[in-house]
Amino acid sequence: MEEYTFLRQFADSWMLMFLFAFFIGVIFWAFRPGGQAQYQDTAAIPFRHDDKPAPRGEHKQ
């Protein structure tokens, strides 16, 4: 079998299924119940020190 034909058939069948499963997994991971607190904390980063500058050496990881 020619290499191009093999890769084309692989991409049309198994790779398509793998990428679809990966996409669904990422969607489930992004909307999991335990992730909401992490996303809210990340979204609030620009507003943490709105009143005054951050103290020297303070950074949350």
PyMOL Python script that loads the backbone (N, CA, C, O; Angstrom):
from pymol import cmd

cmd.read_pdbstr("""\
ATOM      1  N   MET A   1       0.837  -1.168   0.000  1.00  0.00           N
ATOM      2  CA  MET A   1       0.000   0.000   0.000  1.00  0.00           C
ATOM      3  C   MET A   1       0.890   1.243   0.000  1.00  0.00           C
ATOM      4  O   MET A   1       1.904   1.296   0.696  1.00  0.00           O
ATOM      5  N   GLU A   2       0.516   2.183  -0.748  1.00  0.00           N
ATOM      6  CA  GLU A   2       1.256   3.422  -0.860  1.00  0.00           C
ATOM      7  C   GLU A   2       1.136   4.228   0.448  1.00  0.00           C
ATOM      8  O   GLU A   2       0.106   4.186   1.122  1.00  0.00           O
ATOM      9  N   GLU A   3       2.182   4.945   0.783  1.00  0.00           N
ATOM     10  CA  GLU A   3       2.206   5.678   2.059  1.00  0.00           C
ATOM     11  C   GLU A   3       1.100   6.739   2.129  1.00  0.00           C
ATOM     12  O   GLU A   3       0.424   6.861   3.151  1.00  0.00           O
ATOM     13  N   TYR A   4       0.919   7.487   1.076  1.00  0.00           N
ATOM     14  CA  TYR A   4      -0.121   8.519   1.063  1.00  0.00           C
ATOM     15  C   TYR A   4      -1.500   7.907   1.270  1.00  0.00           C
ATOM     16  O   TYR A   4      -2.307   8.437   2.034  1.00  0.00           O
ATOM     17  N   THR A   5      -1.770   6.811   0.605  1.00  0.00           N
ATOM     18  CA  THR A   5      -3.073   6.156   0.725  1.00  0.00           C
ATOM     19  C   THR A   5      -3.301   5.673   2.149  1.00  0.00           C
ATOM     20  O   THR A   5      -4.387   5.837   2.704  1.00  0.00           O
ATOM     21  N   PHE A   6      -2.272   5.081   2.732  1.00  0.00           N
ATOM     22  CA  PHE A   6      -2.379   4.608   4.115  1.00  0.00           C
ATOM     23  C   PHE A   6      -2.650   5.775   5.067  1.00  0.00           C
ATOM     24  O   PHE A   6      -3.547   5.693   5.906  1.00  0.00           O
ATOM     25  N   LEU A   7      -1.887   6.853   4.942  1.00  0.00           N
ATOM     26  CA  LEU A   7      -2.069   7.999   5.834  1.00  0.00           C
ATOM     27  C   LEU A   7      -3.432   8.653   5.625  1.00  0.00           C
ATOM     28  O   LEU A   7      -4.048   9.119   6.583  1.00  0.00           O
ATOM     29  N   ARG A   8      -3.895   8.692   4.409  1.00  0.00           N
ATOM     30  CA  ARG A   8      -5.201   9.258   4.115  1.00  0.00           C
ATOM     31  C   ARG A   8      -6.312   8.432   4.757  1.00  0.00           C
ATOM     32  O   ARG A   8      -7.234   8.992   5.349  1.00  0.00           O
ATOM     33  N   GLN A   9      -6.234   7.124   4.647  1.00  0.00           N
ATOM     34  CA  GLN A   9      -7.239   6.268   5.259  1.00  0.00           C
ATOM     35  C   GLN A   9      -7.188   6.361   6.780  1.00  0.00           C
ATOM     36  O   GLN A   9      -8.226   6.371   7.442  1.00  0.00           O
ATOM     37  N   PHE A  10      -5.981   6.430   7.331  1.00  0.00           N
ATOM     38  CA  PHE A  10      -5.823   6.560   8.782  1.00  0.00           C
ATOM     39  C   PHE A  10      -6.428   7.878   9.266  1.00  0.00           C
ATOM     40  O   PHE A  10      -7.138   7.901  10.271  1.00  0.00           O
ATOM     41  N   ALA A  11      -6.151   8.965   8.563  1.00  0.00           N
ATOM     42  CA  ALA A  11      -6.674  10.267   8.960  1.00  0.00           C
ATOM     43  C   ALA A  11      -8.190  10.323   8.819  1.00  0.00           C
ATOM     44  O   ALA A  11      -8.859  10.973   9.622  1.00  0.00           O
ATOM     45  N   ASP A  12      -8.726   9.667   7.835  1.00  0.00           N
ATOM     46  CA  ASP A  12     -10.169   9.678   7.619  1.00  0.00           C
ATOM     47  C   ASP A  12     -10.923   8.832   8.642  1.00  0.00           C
ATOM     48  O   ASP A  12     -12.117   9.049   8.847  1.00  0.00           O
ATOM     49  N   SER A  13     -10.270   7.891   9.276  1.00  0.00           N
ATOM     50  CA  SER A  13     -11.008   7.015  10.185  1.00  0.00           C
ATOM     51  C   SER A  13     -10.549   7.193  11.627  1.00  0.00           C
ATOM     52  O   SER A  13     -11.225   7.860  12.410  1.00  0.00           O
ATOM     53  N   TRP A  14      -9.434   6.621  11.981  1.00  0.00           N
ATOM     54  CA  TRP A  14      -9.005   6.573  13.381  1.00  0.00           C
ATOM     55  C   TRP A  14      -8.583   7.937  13.920  1.00  0.00           C
ATOM     56  O   TRP A  14      -8.894   8.264  15.065  1.00  0.00           O
ATOM     57  N   MET A  15      -7.899   8.717  13.139  1.00  0.00           N
ATOM     58  CA  MET A  15      -7.462  10.017  13.636  1.00  0.00           C
ATOM     59  C   MET A  15      -8.661  10.934  13.855  1.00  0.00           C
ATOM     60  O   MET A  15      -8.681  11.708  14.812  1.00  0.00           O
ATOM     61  N   LEU A  16      -9.650  10.853  12.987  1.00  0.00           N
ATOM     62  CA  LEU A  16     -10.859  11.642  13.166  1.00  0.00           C
ATOM     63  C   LEU A  16     -11.557  11.251  14.466  1.00  0.00           C
ATOM     64  O   LEU A  16     -11.997  12.123  15.216  1.00  0.00           O
ATOM     65  N   MET A  17     -11.662   9.972  14.735  1.00  0.00           N
ATOM     66  CA  MET A  17     -12.276   9.506  15.979  1.00  0.00           C
ATOM     67  C   MET A  17     -11.459   9.946  17.188  1.00  0.00           C
ATOM     68  O   MET A  17     -12.033  10.363  18.194  1.00  0.00           O
ATOM     69  N   PHE A  18     -10.133   9.864  17.112  1.00  0.00           N
ATOM     70  CA  PHE A  18      -9.274  10.271  18.215  1.00  0.00           C
ATOM     71  C   PHE A  18      -9.422  11.765  18.496  1.00  0.00           C
ATOM     72  O   PHE A  18      -9.561  12.161  19.653  1.00  0.00           O
ATOM     73  N   LEU A  19      -9.394  12.591  17.465  1.00  0.00           N
ATOM     74  CA  LEU A  19      -9.500  14.032  17.662  1.00  0.00           C
ATOM     75  C   LEU A  19     -10.881  14.424  18.189  1.00  0.00           C
ATOM     76  O   LEU A  19     -10.992  15.348  18.995  1.00  0.00           O
ATOM     77  N   PHE A  20     -11.912  13.749  17.754  1.00  0.00           N
ATOM     78  CA  PHE A  20     -13.249  14.013  18.278  1.00  0.00           C
ATOM     79  C   PHE A  20     -13.330  13.652  19.756  1.00  0.00           C
ATOM     80  O   PHE A  20     -13.892  14.408  20.549  1.00  0.00           O
ATOM     81  N   ALA A  21     -12.777  12.507  20.132  1.00  0.00           N
ATOM     82  CA  ALA A  21     -12.761  12.100  21.542  1.00  0.00           C
ATOM     83  C   ALA A  21     -11.937  13.075  22.379  1.00  0.00           C
ATOM     84  O   ALA A  21     -12.321  13.401  23.503  1.00  0.00           O
ATOM     85  N   PHE A  22     -10.823  13.536  21.849  1.00  0.00           N
ATOM     86  CA  PHE A  22      -9.999  14.509  22.549  1.00  0.00           C
ATOM     87  C   PHE A  22     -10.773  15.813  22.759  1.00  0.00           C
ATOM     88  O   PHE A  22     -10.725  16.391  23.845  1.00  0.00           O
ATOM     89  N   PHE A  23     -11.476  16.276  21.742  1.00  0.00           N
ATOM     90  CA  PHE A  23     -12.284  17.489  21.829  1.00  0.00           C
ATOM     91  C   PHE A  23     -13.351  17.352  22.911  1.00  0.00           C
ATOM     92  O   PHE A  23     -13.519  18.252  23.734  1.00  0.00           O
ATOM     93  N   ILE A  24     -14.061  16.251  22.916  1.00  0.00           N
ATOM     94  CA  ILE A  24     -15.100  16.023  23.926  1.00  0.00           C
ATOM     95  C   ILE A  24     -14.476  15.978  25.318  1.00  0.00           C
ATOM     96  O   ILE A  24     -15.050  16.512  26.268  1.00  0.00           O
ATOM     97  N   GLY A  25     -13.316  15.353  25.452  1.00  0.00           N
ATOM     98  CA  GLY A  25     -12.626  15.309  26.744  1.00  0.00           C
ATOM     99  C   GLY A  25     -12.237  16.683  27.236  1.00  0.00           C
ATOM    100  O   GLY A  25     -12.387  16.980  28.421  1.00  0.00           O
ATOM    101  N   VAL A  26     -11.740  17.527  26.354  1.00  0.00           N
ATOM    102  CA  VAL A  26     -11.372  18.895  26.743  1.00  0.00           C
ATOM    103  C   VAL A  26     -12.606  19.675  27.176  1.00  0.00           C
ATOM    104  O   VAL A  26     -12.547  20.426  28.150  1.00  0.00           O
ATOM    105  N   ILE A  27     -13.707  19.513  26.481  1.00  0.00           N
ATOM    106  CA  ILE A  27     -14.941  20.204  26.853  1.00  0.00           C
ATOM    107  C   ILE A  27     -15.403  19.752  28.240  1.00  0.00           C
ATOM    108  O   ILE A  27     -15.752  20.586  29.075  1.00  0.00           O
ATOM    109  N   PHE A  28     -15.408  18.452  28.489  1.00  0.00           N
ATOM    110  CA  PHE A  28     -15.802  17.959  29.815  1.00  0.00           C
ATOM    111  C   PHE A  28     -14.851  18.458  30.894  1.00  0.00           C
ATOM    112  O   PHE A  28     -15.296  18.801  31.990  1.00  0.00           O
ATOM    113  N   TRP A  29     -13.557  18.507  30.610  1.00  0.00           N
ATOM    114  CA  TRP A  29     -12.582  18.971  31.584  1.00  0.00           C
ATOM    115  C   TRP A  29     -12.775  20.456  31.890  1.00  0.00           C
ATOM    116  O   TRP A  29     -12.664  20.869  33.044  1.00  0.00           O
ATOM    117  N   ALA A  30     -13.057  21.247  30.881  1.00  0.00           N
ATOM    118  CA  ALA A  30     -13.219  22.685  31.086  1.00  0.00           C
ATOM    119  C   ALA A  30     -14.468  23.010  31.899  1.00  0.00           C
ATOM    120  O   ALA A  30     -14.473  23.976  32.661  1.00  0.00           O
ATOM    121  N   PHE A  31     -15.511  22.227  31.749  1.00  0.00           N
ATOM    122  CA  PHE A  31     -16.764  22.495  32.445  1.00  0.00           C
ATOM    123  C   PHE A  31     -16.994  21.591  33.646  1.00  0.00           C
ATOM    124  O   PHE A  31     -18.127  21.449  34.105  1.00  0.00           O
ATOM    125  N   ARG A  32     -15.936  20.980  34.158  1.00  0.00           N
ATOM    126  CA  ARG A  32     -16.091  20.110  35.322  1.00  0.00           C
ATOM    127  C   ARG A  32     -16.463  20.955  36.541  1.00  0.00           C
ATOM    128  O   ARG A  32     -16.081  22.122  36.618  1.00  0.00           O
ATOM    129  N   PRO A  33     -17.200  20.384  37.491  1.00  0.00           N
ATOM    130  CA  PRO A  33     -17.663  21.160  38.644  1.00  0.00           C
ATOM    131  C   PRO A  33     -16.526  21.716  39.507  1.00  0.00           C
ATOM    132  O   PRO A  33     -16.664  22.816  40.041  1.00  0.00           O
ATOM    133  N   GLY A  34     -15.436  21.016  39.659  1.00  0.00           N
ATOM    134  CA  GLY A  34     -14.354  21.468  40.519  1.00  0.00           C
ATOM    135  C   GLY A  34     -13.503  22.572  39.932  1.00  0.00           C
ATOM    136  O   GLY A  34     -12.677  23.139  40.647  1.00  0.00           O
ATOM    137  N   GLY A  35     -13.665  22.899  38.677  1.00  0.00           N
ATOM    138  CA  GLY A  35     -12.829  23.895  38.033  1.00  0.00           C
ATOM    139  C   GLY A  35     -13.326  25.322  38.168  1.00  0.00           C
ATOM    140  O   GLY A  35     -12.604  26.261  37.833  1.00  0.00           O
ATOM    141  N   GLN A  36     -14.537  25.498  38.648  1.00  0.00           N
ATOM    142  CA  GLN A  36     -15.122  26.834  38.684  1.00  0.00           C
ATOM    143  C   GLN A  36     -14.331  27.773  39.595  1.00  0.00           C
ATOM    144  O   GLN A  36     -14.120  28.932  39.235  1.00  0.00           O
ATOM    145  N   ALA A  37     -13.891  27.311  40.753  1.00  0.00           N
ATOM    146  CA  ALA A  37     -13.147  28.176  41.673  1.00  0.00           C
ATOM    147  C   ALA A  37     -11.820  28.615  41.051  1.00  0.00           C
ATOM    148  O   ALA A  37     -11.416  29.769  41.193  1.00  0.00           O
ATOM    149  N   GLN A  38     -11.160  27.711  40.376  1.00  0.00           N
ATOM    150  CA  GLN A  38      -9.893  28.045  39.732  1.00  0.00           C
ATOM    151  C   GLN A  38     -10.107  29.091  38.639  1.00  0.00           C
ATOM    152  O   GLN A  38      -9.317  30.027  38.518  1.00  0.00           O
ATOM    153  N   TYR A  39     -11.155  28.944  37.851  1.00  0.00           N
ATOM    154  CA  TYR A  39     -11.415  29.886  36.774  1.00  0.00           C
ATOM    155  C   TYR A  39     -11.802  31.261  37.319  1.00  0.00           C
ATOM    156  O   TYR A  39     -11.399  32.281  36.761  1.00  0.00           O
ATOM    157  N   GLN A  40     -12.579  31.297  38.404  1.00  0.00           N
ATOM    158  CA  GLN A  40     -12.948  32.570  38.998  1.00  0.00           C
ATOM    159  C   GLN A  40     -11.727  33.273  39.580  1.00  0.00           C
ATOM    160  O   GLN A  40     -11.604  34.493  39.466  1.00  0.00           O
ATOM    161  N   ASP A  41     -10.827  32.521  40.201  1.00  0.00           N
ATOM    162  CA  ASP A  41      -9.605  33.108  40.744  1.00  0.00           C
ATOM    163  C   ASP A  41      -8.742  33.678  39.625  1.00  0.00           C
ATOM    164  O   ASP A  41      -8.202  34.776  39.758  1.00  0.00           O
ATOM    165  N   THR A  42      -8.610  32.957  38.548  1.00  0.00           N
ATOM    166  CA  THR A  42      -7.816  33.436  37.410  1.00  0.00           C
ATOM    167  C   THR A  42      -8.456  34.665  36.774  1.00  0.00           C
ATOM    168  O   THR A  42      -7.748  35.582  36.359  1.00  0.00           O
ATOM    169  N   ALA A  43      -9.765  34.695  36.692  1.00  0.00           N
ATOM    170  CA  ALA A  43     -10.451  35.831  36.088  1.00  0.00           C
ATOM    171  C   ALA A  43     -10.313  37.090  36.932  1.00  0.00           C
ATOM    172  O   ALA A  43     -10.410  38.197  36.402  1.00  0.00           O
ATOM    173  N   ALA A  44     -10.089  36.944  38.236  1.00  0.00           N
ATOM    174  CA  ALA A  44      -9.998  38.096  39.133  1.00  0.00           C
ATOM    175  C   ALA A  44      -8.585  38.662  39.240  1.00  0.00           C
ATOM    176  O   ALA A  44      -8.390  39.641  39.962  1.00  0.00           O
ATOM    177  N   ILE A  45      -7.611  38.107  38.572  1.00  0.00           N
ATOM    178  CA  ILE A  45      -6.219  38.565  38.682  1.00  0.00           C
ATOM    179  C   ILE A  45      -6.073  40.067  38.408  1.00  0.00           C
ATOM    180  O   ILE A  45      -5.390  40.740  39.180  1.00  0.00           O
ATOM    181  N   PRO A  46      -6.669  40.623  37.366  1.00  0.00           N
ATOM    182  CA  PRO A  46      -6.467  42.059  37.114  1.00  0.00           C
ATOM    183  C   PRO A  46      -7.032  42.967  38.215  1.00  0.00           C
ATOM    184  O   PRO A  46      -6.637  44.129  38.312  1.00  0.00           O
ATOM    185  N   PHE A  47      -7.941  42.457  39.034  1.00  0.00           N
ATOM    186  CA  PHE A  47      -8.610  43.284  40.037  1.00  0.00           C
ATOM    187  C   PHE A  47      -8.124  43.034  41.456  1.00  0.00           C
ATOM    188  O   PHE A  47      -8.694  43.601  42.388  1.00  0.00           O
ATOM    189  N   ARG A  48      -7.112  42.222  41.664  1.00  0.00           N
ATOM    190  CA  ARG A  48      -6.666  41.874  43.016  1.00  0.00           C
ATOM    191  C   ARG A  48      -6.186  43.083  43.794  1.00  0.00           C
ATOM    192  O   ARG A  48      -6.577  43.258  44.948  1.00  0.00           O
ATOM    193  N   HIS A  49      -5.370  43.900  43.215  1.00  0.00           N
ATOM    194  CA  HIS A  49      -4.782  45.035  43.912  1.00  0.00           C
ATOM    195  C   HIS A  49      -5.286  46.324  43.274  1.00  0.00           C
ATOM    196  O   HIS A  49      -4.501  47.168  42.844  1.00  0.00           O
ATOM    197  N   ASP A  50      -6.584  46.458  43.221  1.00  0.00           N
ATOM    198  CA  ASP A  50      -7.200  47.606  42.568  1.00  0.00           C
ATOM    199  C   ASP A  50      -7.024  48.888  43.392  1.00  0.00           C
ATOM    200  O   ASP A  50      -6.891  49.974  42.829  1.00  0.00           O
ATOM    201  N   ASP A  51      -7.023  48.762  44.733  1.00  0.00           N
ATOM    202  CA  ASP A  51      -6.932  49.928  45.606  1.00  0.00           C
ATOM    203  C   ASP A  51      -5.506  50.426  45.790  1.00  0.00           C
ATOM    204  O   ASP A  51      -5.269  51.633  45.842  1.00  0.00           O
ATOM    205  N   LYS A  52      -4.565  49.510  45.888  1.00  0.00           N
ATOM    206  CA  LYS A  52      -3.170  49.879  46.140  1.00  0.00           C
ATOM    207  C   LYS A  52      -2.268  48.868  45.450  1.00  0.00           C
ATOM    208  O   LYS A  52      -2.717  47.779  45.094  1.00  0.00           O
ATOM    209  N   PRO A  53      -1.007  49.216  45.259  1.00  0.00           N
ATOM    210  CA  PRO A  53      -0.092  48.260  44.623  1.00  0.00           C
ATOM    211  C   PRO A  53       0.111  47.017  45.490  1.00  0.00           C
ATOM    212  O   PRO A  53      -0.071  47.043  46.707  1.00  0.00           O
ATOM    213  N   ALA A  54       0.484  45.959  44.835  1.00  0.00           N
ATOM    214  CA  ALA A  54       0.743  44.710  45.553  1.00  0.00           C
ATOM    215  C   ALA A  54       1.969  44.876  46.440  1.00  0.00           C
ATOM    216  O   ALA A  54       2.912  45.572  46.063  1.00  0.00           O
ATOM    217  N   PRO A  55       1.970  44.245  47.616  1.00  0.00           N
ATOM    218  CA  PRO A  55       3.167  44.272  48.469  1.00  0.00           C
ATOM    219  C   PRO A  55       4.352  43.630  47.750  1.00  0.00           C
ATOM    220  O   PRO A  55       4.177  42.748  46.909  1.00  0.00           O
ATOM    221  N   ARG A  56       5.526  44.071  48.082  1.00  0.00           N
ATOM    222  CA  ARG A  56       6.749  43.568  47.444  1.00  0.00           C
ATOM    223  C   ARG A  56       6.873  42.061  47.692  1.00  0.00           C
ATOM    224  O   ARG A  56       6.748  41.581  48.818  1.00  0.00           O
ATOM    225  N   GLY A  57       7.117  41.354  46.627  1.00  0.00           N
ATOM    226  CA  GLY A  57       7.358  39.903  46.715  1.00  0.00           C
ATOM    227  C   GLY A  57       6.117  39.065  46.772  1.00  0.00           C
ATOM    228  O   GLY A  57       6.215  37.842  46.877  1.00  0.00           O
ATOM    229  N   GLU A  58       4.947  39.665  46.706  1.00  0.00           N
ATOM    230  CA  GLU A  58       3.721  38.875  46.760  1.00  0.00           C
ATOM    231  C   GLU A  58       3.277  38.493  45.354  1.00  0.00           C
ATOM    232  O   GLU A  58       2.991  39.351  44.519  1.00  0.00           O
ATOM    233  N   HIS A  59       3.227  37.227  45.119  1.00  0.00           N
ATOM    234  CA  HIS A  59       2.650  36.711  43.883  1.00  0.00           C
ATOM    235  C   HIS A  59       2.147  35.325  44.159  1.00  0.00           C
ATOM    236  O   HIS A  59       2.838  34.510  44.770  1.00  0.00           O
ATOM    237  N   LYS A  60       0.948  35.057  43.711  1.00  0.00           N
ATOM    238  CA  LYS A  60       0.307  33.782  43.956  1.00  0.00           C
ATOM    239  C   LYS A  60       0.487  32.886  42.741  1.00  0.00           C
ATOM    240  O   LYS A  60       0.264  33.298  41.603  1.00  0.00           O
ATOM    241  N   GLN A  61       0.890  31.670  43.005  1.00  0.00           N
ATOM    242  CA  GLN A  61       1.073  30.721  41.908  1.00  0.00           C
ATOM    243  C   GLN A  61       0.125  29.582  42.021  1.00  0.00           C
ATOM    244  O   GLN A  61       0.137  28.683  41.179  1.00  0.00           O
TER     245      GLN A  61
END
""", "prot")
cmd.dss("prot")
cmd.show_as("cartoon", "prot")
cmd.util.cbc("prot")
cmd.orient("prot")
